[in-house]
Amino acid sequence: WREQQKLWKMASVSAATGKRKNSGSLAVLTSKREPSVKLQYPVSGPEPLGWSEDNRLSITTGKNIYVLEQICDIHNNGLDMVIQRTSVPAPSQSCSLKVGSQAEVSECKKKFLNKRDPTLSHSLMMDRIFNPEGGALSPLRGFKFTSWSPLGCDINGRCLLASLTLDNRLSIQVNVNRLQWTPALDITEVYGEMLYENKYGHLDADLDEELKNFSEFQRRHYMQTPVRMEWSSICNTQRVKANNECEDVGTVLLAVLLENGDVVIWQFLIPFHGKDSIIACSTIESGINDPSVLSWWEYEHGSRKMSGLIVGSSKGPVKILPVNLKSVKGYFTLRQPVVLWQEMDQLPVHNIKCISLSHPYQKCSCSLVVAARGTYVFWCLLLISKAGLNVHNSHVTGLHTLPIVSLTANKQTGSFYTCSVDGTIQKLTPVFTDVAVRFDHVLIKLPESIGSVRLHGICLSPNDAYMALVTAEGINNGLHPASRTYQVQFITLKTPEEAASKLLESSIHNLFKQVDLLDLVRWRILAEKCIPPDLDEALDHKLQTNPLSYLWRLKLFFLKILFQTLQKNPAETLWRPNHQESKVLLCDNSVLLNEKSRRPDEAETSAKETQPSRVPGCQAEDSPVDAKVDKSEDQIRERISRKLSEIQSRIEDVELHLTREHMKRVLGEVYLHTWITENTSIPTRGICDFLTSDTSYDDRTAKVLISHNLKKLTKQTFPEHCSLCKEVLPFTDRRKAVCPNGHIWQRCILTYHACQSLTYRRCLLHDSIARQQLPSDPDWIKRLLQNPCTYCDSPLF
């Protein structure tokens, strides 16, 4: 029997290796990135993963939401990804939907439970929409779905997180101090109050009398039960000020799909400040029964932008709903709904993704909608021509043997990724034909270190450098594991060379928005302990032809990572206490007395005894070897120190260049927004003196700005004074201000004002600091303080 089992194992291994050889030419090879993040609770919801534009990954579980923030740390020389982990806790109380007065709802529930009809009593007891507490059932305290807003919606210029709990509570979470998440708005509660004031659509009816009907009781619950929610892109609208002037303000839309098929669209003013940011709320009837998924549809036709909502059903149909965006500049909508798939084939729509592409044959833009339906992928190509809107649709079959559990899209390359629970990941690439489109699919081969796993979800990073996987133990020797450990793992979809070329040719001149690409290049620099020569030459050539500040910041990042490669790792963890040294209490004088009472000759004798004894002959033989080793080590240390000082001087030069460029921008803002000699919070005279202090710095733009600002200042200097000793703070250093009495104050990187308060903001990578906004600051200074870090483009907190 044992020999037969060995033969089975050998046969299975040979079959697996043969399968790898046959599919190796058609598979995309990937590599794993450490670390793997273990989850304390099992994942929950149809799509447990969501990656935001500001490099944060959310994972929904049965108890909380894990938020993993990827940071491209310039102070760490480890090869692993740097991830900071926070958590969004679930509410302690269950969410009860407001369908009437509390006394009337309790009376109706008792009435329905006492009825002999089991369809009423059982549905009331078992349906968690009606009975969120559950009674004898376990309470629902986890999360079902999350959705990230676009970048720039919260007060720090980052993303908002919309979360939906298992007991149907929809709220918006904000992360003000980076370490703690707080709910800023409970949308379920606000919408329930709005429905109660409008009498749930029946203005002339009696609310309490109608509630005694079970169908009305059910309708009021379903009309405020969220199923999915999705954020739109940021759009501009006009607002009338108190002096009747119009100003452009940014808004963002949140579409919420409800259980009865309605779609509620919330319009928020950005930056988001809770309930006060609500501008409008409208409801659209979709006409779809059993809705399951929602997605925004945006189409660009020439200079016109069209917007709509794609709604899918668990019974099969898919349609686009027109959305009328009032007072939104540049957006138009459809005249009537467009049905993409109308057959009730009982294949539920699990997920929908929509991307915009350019049609190579029609020479115009088009929209490609892809949805996961069971084991198939449904696609629909929408193209606007002179004849009207053309719709082509079909299905892609043969991708998976089990239903698709997750679908994600790469909007830059136009490719899609699907996965099933058996661990299979497929990549779909659309190829245009004369009539419509076809898909080429290829298998994504997972690294062998991941092994045989169950997949519960996949998600792409903002620039498609990484793919995040939620995995659990798979079948081992035909047996399921007794318990499963859920963890998030990362695999690479790009090589460091591809990431470097994309960084150089990127149209997004912001390092913070390309952290995933930077991390791949950082990984290579730390592994090879040098900047790749091709990358260094290409970057220097671009700086000579087009010296953008973005390229200078990219060069500064590479130099700081190179500086970390030469740093020696500490032998022990810095925070861990050292237990080798004995501790002596001050009250224990016996030890101190014994030490003092010892004679000097005894102390010398004990010291000599503790020294290791060596044979004179051996010492004479070993001394030349030790001297050579010491000399070589000294040479290595001297060479490393020279290299470090060289890199440090290059870093100082690049930082000085970026500082001067930002100073010119600050002087331009001062000149444009000050009409007379005015004492602003910006040390204008000090900035001018700093730029003119270096005689080798010859910049015509800087000279013009300095002369214009000095003419406005006339003979006024407006110096800064130390808040402790009232002495004048000289402007001799761009990072700090030191008064004659030795008091040191850090300077704001955005306005170069000396921060003399107890609270200030700091860069995400700890490159610089900035002061807080004050109510007395004019609008142009507030706009300056909203900018990211000058050195790394990171936000300031």
C-alpha positions in Angstrom: 0.0 0.0 0.0 2.9 2.4 0.8 4.6 1.7 -2.5 1.3 2.3 -4.3 0.9 5.6 -2.5 4.5 6.6 -3.5 3.7 5.8 -7.1 0.6 8.0 -6.9 2.6 10.9 -5.5 5.3 10.5 -8.2 2.6 10.4 -10.9 0.9 13.5 -9.5 4.3 15.4 -9.3 5.2 14.4 -12.9 1.8 15.5 -14.1 2.1 18.8 -12.4 5.5 19.5 -13.8 4.4 18.5 -17.2 1.4 20.8 -16.9 3.8 23.6 -15.9 6.0 22.9 -18.9 3.1 22.9 -21.3 1.6 26.1 -19.9 4.8 27.9 -19.2 4.9 29.6 -22.6 1.4 30.9 -22.0 1.7 32.0 -18.4 2.8 35.3 -16.9 5.5 34.7 -14.3 5.3 36.7 -11.1 7.4 37.1 -7.9 6.3 37.4 -4.4 6.9 40.5 -2.2 7.3 40.2 1.5 5.8 40.6 4.0 2.6 38.6 4.0 0.0 40.1 6.4 -1.9 37.6 8.5 -5.5 38.5 9.3 -7.0 37.8 12.7 -10.6 37.3 11.3 -11.9 35.7 8.1 -12.7 38.0 5.2 -16.3 38.8 4.4 -18.3 40.4 1.6 -18.3 39.8 -2.2 -15.2 41.9 -2.9 -13.1 42.0 0.3 -10.2 44.0 -1.2 -10.0 47.7 -2.3 -6.9 49.7 -3.2 -7.2 53.5 -3.1 -5.4 56.1 -5.1 -3.4 57.1 -2.1 -1.8 53.7 -1.7 -4.0 52.2 1.0 -5.5 48.7 0.8 -8.7 47.9 2.7 -9.7 44.3 3.7 -13.2 43.7 5.0 -13.5 41.0 7.7 -16.1 39.7 10.0 -15.0 42.0 12.8 -13.3 45.1 11.3 -11.7 46.7 8.3 -7.9 46.3 8.0 -6.2 49.2 6.2 -2.7 48.6 5.0 -0.8 51.7 3.8 2.2 51.2 1.5 5.0 53.6 2.3 8.2 54.0 0.2 10.3 54.6 3.3 13.6 56.5 2.7 14.9 55.8 6.2 14.8 52.0 6.0 17.3 49.8 4.2 15.2 46.5 4.4 14.2 44.7 1.2 10.6 44.1 2.4 7.7 46.4 1.6 7.1 48.9 4.3 3.4 48.7 5.4 1.7 50.5 8.1 -1.4 48.9 9.5 -4.5 50.5 11.0 -8.0 49.2 11.7 -11.6 50.5 11.3 -13.6 48.9 14.2 -17.2 47.8 13.7 -19.9 49.8 15.5 -20.8 48.4 18.9 -24.6 48.7 18.4 -26.6 47.1 15.6 -28.2 49.3 12.9 -32.0 49.5 13.1 -33.6 51.1 10.1 -36.1 53.8 10.8 -39.5 52.8 9.4 -41.7 54.6 11.9 -42.0 55.5 15.5 -40.3 53.1 17.9 -43.5 52.2 19.8 -45.3 51.5 16.6 -42.5 49.4 15.2 -42.4 47.2 18.3 -46.1 46.7 18.2 -46.1 45.7 14.6 -43.3 43.2 15.2 -45.2 41.5 18.0 -48.3 41.4 15.8 -46.4 39.7 12.9 -44.7 37.2 15.2 -48.1 36.1 16.7 -49.7 35.4 13.3 -50.2 31.9 12.3 -48.8 32.4 8.8 -45.2 31.1 8.9 -44.1 33.2 6.0 -44.6 36.3 8.1 -43.2 35.1 11.4 -40.2 33.2 9.9 -39.2 36.0 7.6 -39.4 38.5 10.5 -37.2 36.3 12.7 -34.7 35.1 10.1 -34.3 38.1 7.8 -31.5 40.2 9.3 -32.8 43.3 7.6 -35.9 43.2 9.8 -34.1 41.7 12.8 -30.6 43.0 13.0 -30.0 41.9 16.6 -30.7 38.3 15.6 -32.2 37.1 18.8 -30.7 33.6 19.3 -28.5 34.2 16.2 -25.1 35.7 16.5 -25.0 39.4 16.0 -23.6 40.9 12.7 -20.6 43.0 13.6 -18.5 42.8 10.5 -18.3 44.6 7.2 -19.7 43.8 3.8 -18.2 46.2 1.3 -15.9 49.2 1.1 -15.3 51.9 -1.5 -12.5 54.4 -1.8 -13.2 58.0 -3.0 -10.9 59.7 -5.5 -7.7 61.4 -4.2 -8.2 64.9 -2.7 -11.6 64.5 -1.0 -10.7 64.8 2.7 -9.2 67.7 4.6 -5.7 66.3 4.1 -6.1 65.8 0.4 -6.5 62.1 0.6 -9.2 59.5 0.1 -12.4 58.9 2.0 -13.6 55.4 2.9 -17.3 54.5 2.5 -18.0 51.3 4.5 -21.1 49.1 4.6 -21.5 46.8 7.6 -23.2 43.4 7.6 -26.2 44.9 9.4 -26.6 47.5 6.5 -25.1 50.6 8.1 -23.5 52.8 5.5 -21.1 55.4 6.8 -18.1 57.5 5.6 -14.9 57.0 7.5 -12.1 59.7 7.7 -8.5 59.3 8.8 -7.5 62.7 10.2 -4.3 61.8 12.1 -3.3 58.7 10.1 -3.6 56.4 13.1 -7.3 56.5 13.9 -10.4 56.1 11.8 -13.6 57.9 12.9 -17.0 57.8 11.2 -17.8 61.3 9.9 -21.3 60.7 8.5 -23.9 58.0 9.0 -25.6 58.0 5.6 -28.2 55.3 6.7 -29.4 57.5 9.6 -29.5 60.7 7.5 -31.5 58.9 4.7 -33.9 57.3 7.2 -34.7 60.7 8.6 -35.3 62.1 5.1 -37.7 59.3 4.3 -39.5 59.7 7.6 -40.0 63.4 6.9 -41.3 62.7 3.4 -43.6 59.9 4.8 -41.9 57.3 2.7 -43.3 58.6 -0.5 -46.9 58.6 0.7 -47.6 62.2 1.7 -51.3 61.8 2.2 -51.3 58.5 4.1 -51.2 57.7 7.8 -47.7 56.4 8.7 -48.8 54.2 11.7 -51.8 52.7 10.0 -49.9 51.7 6.9 -47.1 50.1 8.9 -49.5 47.4 10.2 -49.5 46.0 6.7 -46.5 43.6 6.2 -45.9 44.6 2.6 -45.6 48.2 3.7 -43.4 47.2 6.5 -41.1 45.3 4.1 -41.1 48.1 1.5 -39.9 50.7 4.0 -37.0 48.5 5.0 -36.0 47.6 1.4 -36.1 51.2 0.3 -33.3 52.1 2.7 -31.2 48.9 2.7 -27.9 49.5 0.9 -26.5 46.8 -1.4 -23.4 48.5 -3.0 -22.0 52.0 -3.2 -19.5 53.6 -5.6 -17.8 57.0 -5.8 -17.6 59.0 -8.9 -14.7 61.1 -10.1 -14.3 64.6 -8.9 -16.4 67.1 -10.9 -16.6 70.9 -10.7 -19.7 73.0 -10.1 -20.4 76.6 -9.5 -21.5 78.2 -6.2 -22.9 81.7 -5.7 -21.0 83.6 -2.9 -22.6 86.2 -0.6 -21.5 89.0 -2.9 -23.3 87.3 -5.9 -20.0 86.2 -7.4 -19.7 82.7 -8.8 -16.8 80.4 -7.8 -15.8 77.0 -9.0 -15.9 74.3 -6.2 -15.1 70.6 -6.4 -17.8 68.0 -5.7 -17.9 64.3 -5.6 -20.9 61.9 -6.0 -21.6 58.8 -4.1 -24.1 56.4 -5.7 -25.9 53.9 -3.3 -27.8 50.9 -4.7 -30.7 49.9 -2.5 -32.5 46.6 -2.1 -35.6 47.7 -3.9 -33.7 48.7 -7.0 -33.5 52.5 -6.4 -30.2 54.4 -6.6 -29.6 57.3 -4.3 -27.0 59.8 -5.4 -25.4 62.0 -2.8 -23.4 65.1 -3.8 -20.7 66.2 -1.4 -18.6 69.4 -1.3 -14.9 68.8 -1.0 -13.0 68.9 1.2 -15.4 66.7 3.2 -16.5 68.1 6.5 -19.3 65.7 7.5 -23.0 66.4 7.3 -22.4 70.0 6.4 -20.8 68.9 3.1 -24.1 67.5 1.7 -25.2 69.5 -1.3 -27.9 67.4 -2.8 -29.6 64.0 -2.6 -31.7 62.5 -5.4 -33.2 59.1 -6.0 -33.4 57.2 -9.4 -35.7 54.2 -10.0 -33.7 51.6 -11.9 -36.5 49.1 -12.5 -34.3 46.1 -11.8 -35.4 43.4 -9.4 -32.9 41.8 -7.0 -30.0 44.3 -7.7 -26.5 43.0 -6.9 -23.8 45.4 -8.2 -23.3 49.0 -9.2 -20.6 50.9 -11.2 -20.2 54.4 -12.7 -20.1 54.7 -16.5 -18.2 57.6 -18.0 -17.8 58.2 -21.7 -15.8 60.9 -23.5 -17.0 61.9 -27.0 -14.8 64.7 -28.3 -14.9 67.4 -25.7 -18.1 66.2 -24.2 -18.3 63.8 -21.2 -21.3 61.6 -20.6 -22.0 59.9 -17.3 -24.4 57.2 -16.1 -24.7 54.3 -13.7 -24.4 50.6 -14.6 -26.7 48.4 -12.5 -26.6 44.6 -12.5 -29.0 42.1 -11.1 -28.6 38.7 -9.5 -31.1 37.4 -12.1 -28.9 38.4 -15.0 -30.0 41.8 -16.6 -27.6 44.7 -16.9 -28.5 48.2 -17.9 -27.1 51.8 -17.9 -29.2 54.5 -16.1 -29.0 58.1 -17.1 -27.8 60.5 -14.3 -28.7 64.1 -14.6 -25.8 66.1 -13.0 -27.2 69.5 -12.4 -24.9 72.5 -12.6 -21.9 70.2 -13.2 -19.6 71.6 -15.8 -18.8 69.6 -18.9 -21.1 66.6 -18.2 -24.0 65.3 -20.2 -26.3 62.3 -19.8 -28.2 59.8 -21.7 -31.8 60.4 -22.8 -33.1 57.0 -21.7 -31.7 53.8 -20.1 -29.6 51.5 -22.3 -30.1 47.8 -21.8 -26.8 45.9 -22.1 -28.2 42.4 -21.3 -31.8 41.7 -20.8 -32.2 37.9 -20.5 -33.2 36.5 -17.1 -30.8 33.6 -17.3 -30.3 33.4 -13.5 -26.6 34.1 -13.8 -25.9 36.7 -11.1 -23.8 39.7 -12.0 -21.0 39.7 -9.4 -18.8 42.6 -10.4 -18.7 45.3 -13.1 -15.7 47.3 -14.4 -15.8 50.0 -17.1 -12.8 51.5 -18.9 -12.4 54.0 -21.7 -10.4 53.0 -24.8 -9.5 54.4 -28.2 -10.8 52.4 -31.1 -8.1 51.9 -33.7 -10.4 51.4 -36.7 -13.2 53.9 -35.9 -10.6 56.5 -34.8 -12.7 57.5 -31.8 -13.1 56.8 -28.1 -15.2 53.9 -26.9 -16.3 52.4 -23.6 -15.8 48.8 -22.6 -18.0 47.3 -19.9 -16.9 43.9 -18.4 -18.9 42.0 -15.8 -18.4 38.7 -14.0 -21.4 36.3 -14.3 -20.8 32.9 -12.8 -17.9 31.3 -14.6 -18.3 33.6 -17.6 -17.2 37.1 -18.4 -19.8 39.4 -20.0 -18.5 42.2 -22.1 -20.2 45.1 -23.9 -18.6 47.6 -26.2 -20.4 51.0 -26.5 -19.5 53.3 -29.4 -21.1 56.6 -30.4 -21.2 57.2 -34.2 -23.2 59.4 -36.5 -25.9 56.7 -36.5 -26.2 56.9 -32.7 -25.1 54.6 -29.9 -23.8 51.2 -31.0 -23.9 48.3 -28.5 -21.9 45.1 -29.1 -22.0 42.4 -26.4 -21.1 38.8 -25.9 -19.5 36.4 -23.3 -16.0 35.0 -22.8 -16.1 31.3 -21.8 -13.6 28.7 -20.8 -11.7 30.8 -18.3 -12.5 29.1 -15.1 -14.1 25.9 -13.9 -15.5 27.5 -10.8 -17.4 30.8 -10.5 -15.4 34.0 -10.6 -15.0 35.5 -7.2 -13.2 38.7 -8.1 -12.7 41.0 -11.1 -10.3 43.9 -11.4 -9.2 46.2 -14.2 -6.1 47.9 -15.4 -7.3 51.2 -16.8 -4.0 52.2 -18.2 -3.4 49.1 -20.4 -7.1 48.1 -20.7 -6.6 44.6 -19.4 -8.7 42.7 -16.9 -7.9 40.1 -14.2 -10.3 37.5 -13.0 -9.9 34.8 -10.3 -11.7 31.8 -8.9 -11.6 30.2 -5.5 -9.3 27.4 -6.8 -6.4 29.8 -7.1 -6.6 30.4 -10.9 -6.0 33.9 -12.1 -6.6 34.9 -15.7 -5.5 38.1 -17.6 -7.8 39.3 -20.4 -6.6 41.7 -23.0 -9.1 43.2 -25.5 -8.1 43.1 -29.1 -10.2 45.3 -31.5 -11.6 43.8 -34.7 -13.5 45.4 -37.6 -16.8 44.7 -36.0 -16.3 44.6 -32.2 -13.6 43.2 -29.9 -12.2 39.8 -28.9 -10.2 38.9 -25.8 -6.8 37.2 -25.4 -6.5 35.5 -22.1 -3.3 34.2 -20.4 -2.8 32.5 -17.1 -1.1 34.4 -14.2 1.3 31.9 -12.6 1.6 32.4 -8.9 5.0 31.9 -7.2 5.8 28.5 -5.8 6.3 30.1 -2.3 2.6 30.8 -2.2 1.7 27.2 -2.8 -1.8 25.7 -3.3 -4.2 28.2 -1.8 -7.9 29.3 -2.0 -8.4 32.8 -3.4 -11.0 35.1 -2.0 -10.2 38.3 -3.8 -7.6 40.2 -5.9 -6.9 43.9 -6.4 -4.4 46.0 -8.4 -2.3 48.8 -7.1 -2.9 52.3 -8.5 -0.2 51.9 -11.2 -0.6 48.2 -11.6 2.8 47.3 -10.2 1.5 44.9 -7.6 -1.5 42.6 -7.2 -2.8 41.9 -3.7 -4.3 38.5 -3.0 -6.5 37.3 -0.1 -5.6 33.6 0.4 -6.3 30.8 2.7 -5.0 27.2 2.9 -6.2 25.0 0.1 -6.6 21.3 -0.2 -3.6 19.3 1.0 -3.5 15.6 -0.1 -7.2 15.7 -0.9 -8.1 17.0 2.6 -9.4 20.3 3.7 -7.5 21.9 6.6 -9.0 21.8 10.1 -8.7 25.6 10.4 -7.9 28.3 7.8 -5.5 31.3 8.2 -6.4 34.2 6.0 -3.6 36.4 4.8 -2.9 39.2 2.3 0.0 38.5 -0.1 1.6 40.6 -2.8 2.9 39.6 -6.2 4.6 41.8 -8.8 3.2 42.4 -12.2 6.0 44.6 -13.4 9.8 44.4 -13.3 11.9 47.1 -11.7 13.2 48.1 -15.2 9.6 48.6 -16.4 8.7 50.6 -13.3 11.8 52.8 -13.8 11.0 53.5 -17.5 7.4 54.3 -16.6 8.5 56.7 -13.9 10.7 58.6 -16.3 8.0 58.8 -19.0 5.1 59.4 -16.7 2.6 62.2 -17.2 1.8 62.2 -13.5 4.4 64.5 -12.1 3.8 63.3 -8.5 5.9 60.8 -6.6 3.2 60.1 -4.0 0.8 58.9 -6.7 3.3 56.4 -8.0 4.5 54.8 -4.7 4.0 51.2 -6.1 6.4 51.9 -9.0 8.9 53.7 -6.7 8.9 50.7 -4.4 9.9 48.3 -7.2 12.9 50.6 -8.1 13.7 51.0 -4.4 13.8 47.2 -4.1 16.3 46.9 -6.9 18.6 49.7 -5.6 18.7 48.2 -2.1 19.4 44.7 -3.6 22.2 45.9 -5.9 23.4 48.6 -3.6 23.7 51.1 -6.5 21.5 53.1 -8.9 21.2 51.2 -12.2 23.6 52.9 -14.6 21.0 53.0 -17.4 18.5 54.6 -15.1 21.0 57.2 -13.9 22.1 58.1 -17.4 18.5 58.4 -18.6 17.5 60.6 -15.6 20.5 62.9 -16.1 19.7 63.2 -19.8 16.1 64.2 -19.0 17.3 66.7 -16.4 19.5 68.4 -19.0 16.8 68.5 -21.7 13.8 69.2 -19.5 14.7 70.1 -15.9 11.3 69.5 -14.2 10.9 69.6 -10.5 9.4 66.1 -10.6 12.6 64.7 -12.1 14.7 66.5 -9.4 12.5 64.9 -6.7 12.9 61.5 -8.4 16.7 62.0 -8.4 16.5 63.0 -4.7 14.6 59.8 -3.9 17.1 57.6 -5.6 20.0 59.3 -3.8 18.4 58.9 -0.4 17.8 55.2 -1.1 21.4 54.8 -2.2 22.5 56.5 1.0 20.5 53.9 3.0 22.3 51.0 1.2 25.6 52.1 2.8 24.2 52.3 6.3 25.0 49.5 8.7 22.1 47.6 10.2 22.0 47.9 14.0 23.1 44.7 15.7 20.0 44.8 18.0 16.6 46.3 17.8 16.8 49.9 19.1 13.7 49.7 21.2 14.6 46.5 22.9 16.2 46.9 26.4 19.6 45.4 27.0 19.6 42.9 29.8 23.3 42.3 29.9 24.0 45.2 32.2 23.0 44.7 35.8 20.8 47.3 37.4 21.6 48.6 40.9 18.9 50.4 43.0 19.9 53.6 44.6 18.6 52.4 47.9 20.8 49.3 47.8 23.9 50.9 49.4 25.6 47.6 50.2 26.8 47.1 46.7 28.1 50.7 46.5 29.9 50.4 49.8 31.5 47.1 48.8 32.8 48.8 45.7 34.1 51.8 47.6 35.7 49.8 50.4 37.8 47.7 48.0 41.5 48.6 48.0 43.1 50.0 44.9 45.5 47.1 44.7 42.6 44.6 44.9 40.8 46.4 42.1 43.9 46.3 39.9 44.4 42.6 40.6 40.8 41.8 39.7 41.1 43.8 36.6 44.2 42.0 35.6 42.6 38.6 36.3 39.6 39.5 34.1 42.0 40.2 31.1 42.5 37.2 28.9 46.0 35.6 29.2 47.9 35.0 26.0 51.1 33.2 25.3 53.8 35.7 24.3 54.8 33.5 21.3 51.3 33.3 20.0 50.9 37.1 20.4 54.0 37.8 18.4 52.8 35.4 15.6 49.3 36.8 15.5 50.1 40.5 15.6 51.0 41.0 11.9 47.8 39.2 10.8 45.6 41.3 13.1 47.3 44.4 11.9 46.5 43.6 8.3 42.9 42.8 9.1 42.5 46.0 11.1 44.2 48.0 8.3 41.8 46.5 5.7 38.8 47.2 7.8 39.9 50.8 8.4 40.3 51.2 4.6 36.8 49.8 4.0 35.3 52.1 6.6 37.2 55.1 5.2 36.0 54.3 1.7 32.4 53.9 2.9 32.6 57.2 4.8 33.9 59.0 1.7 31.1 57.5 -0.4 28.5 58.5 2.2 29.8 62.1 2.4 29.7 62.3 -1.4 26.1 61.1 -1.6 25.2 63.4 1.3 26.6 66.4 -0.6 24.7 65.4 -3.7 21.5 65.2 -1.6 22.1 68.6 -0.2 22.6 70.1 -3.7 19.3 68.6 -5.0 17.4 69.7 -1.9 18.9 73.2 -2.3 17.8 73.3 -5.9 14.2 72.2 -5.0 14.2 74.8 -2.2 15.1 77.6 -4.5 12.5 76.6 -7.1 9.8 76.6 -4.4 11.0 79.9 -3.0 10.6 81.4 -6.5 7.0 80.2 -6.5 6.4 81.6 -3.0 7.8 85.0 -4.1 5.5 84.9 -7.1 2.5 84.3 -4.9 3.5 87.1 -2.6 3.9 89.5 -5.5 0.6 88.6 -7.1 -1.5 88.9 -3.9 0.0 91.9 -2.1 -0.9 95.3 -3.5 0.9 97.5 -0.9 3.7 97.0 1.6 2.1 94.4 3.8 3.4 92.2 6.7 2.3 88.7 5.7 3.2 85.5 7.6 5.8 84.8 4.8 9.3 86.1 5.5 9.7 87.8 2.1 12.8 89.8 3.0 14.5 86.7 4.5 13.7 84.6 1.3 15.2 87.3 -0.9 18.3 87.5 1.3 18.7 83.7 1.2 18.5 83.6 -2.6 21.0 86.4 -3.0 23.4 85.1 -0.4 25.0 82.6 -2.8 26.9 84.5 -5.5 27.2 81.4 -7.7 23.4 81.2 -8.0 22.5 83.1 -11.2 18.8 82.8 -12.1 17.1 85.5 -14.1 13.6 84.6 -12.9 14.7 84.8 -9.2 16.4 88.2 -9.8 13.2 89.6 -11.4 11.0 88.3 -8.5 13.4 89.6 -5.9 13.5 93.1 -7.4 9.7 93.3 -7.7 9.1 92.2 -4.2 11.8 94.5 -2.8 10.2 97.4 -4.5 7.0 96.6 -2.8 8.7 96.2 0.6 10.6 99.6 0.1 12.6 99.9 3.3 10.5 97.6 5.5 12.0 94.3 6.6 9.2 92.7 8.7 11.6 90.4 10.6 10.5 87.3 12.6 10.9 87.4 16.3 11.5 84.6 18.8 8.5 84.0 20.9 10.7 83.1 24.0 13.2 86.0 24.0 11.8 88.4 21.4 15.1 88.4 19.5 15.2 88.7 15.7 15.2 85.3 13.9 17.8 85.5 11.0 17.0 83.6 7.8 20.3 81.7 7.3 19.0 78.2 7.0 16.1 76.8 5.0 15.1 74.2 7.5 15.4 76.0 10.9 15.7 79.4 12.5 18.1 79.9 15.4 17.9 83.1 17.5 21.0 84.7 19.1 20.1 83.1 22.4 20.2 79.6 20.9 16.4 78.9 20.6 15.8 76.7 17.6 12.6 76.7 15.6 11.8 74.5 12.5 10.8 76.3 9.4 7.6 75.5 7.4 8.6 73.9 4.1 5.7 75.6 2.2 5.9 79.2 3.5 9.3 79.2 5.2 7.7 80.7 8.3 9.2 79.7 11.6 6.9 77.3 13.4 6.8 78.5 17.0 3.6 76.7 18.0 3.3 73.4 19.8 1.3 71.8 16.9 2.4 71.5 13.3 2.2 69.1 10.4 4.8 66.6 9.3 5.5 65.0 6.0 4.5 61.3 5.5 8.1 60.3 5.0 9.4 62.7 7.7 11.2 64.9 5.2 9.9 68.2 6.4 7.2 70.0 8.5 4.6 72.6 7.8 2.5 74.9 10.0 -1.2 74.6 10.5 -3.7 76.8 8.7 -5.0 79.8 10.7 -8.4 81.4 10.4 -6.7 84.8 9.8 -4.7 83.5 6.8 -5.8 84.8 3.4 -7.0 82.3 0.8 -3.7 82.4 -1.2 -1.7 81.4 1.9 -4.2 78.6 2.6 -3.7 77.3 -0.9 0.0 77.3 -0.4 -0.4 75.3 2.8 -2.5 72.7 1.0 0.5 71.7 -1.2 2.4 68.5 -0.6 6.0 68.2 0.6 8.5 70.0 -1.7 11.0 67.1 -1.5 8.8 63.9 -1.9 5.3 65.0 -2.9 3.9 63.4 0.2 0.9 64.9 2.2 1.5 66.7 5.5 -0.3 65.7 8.6 
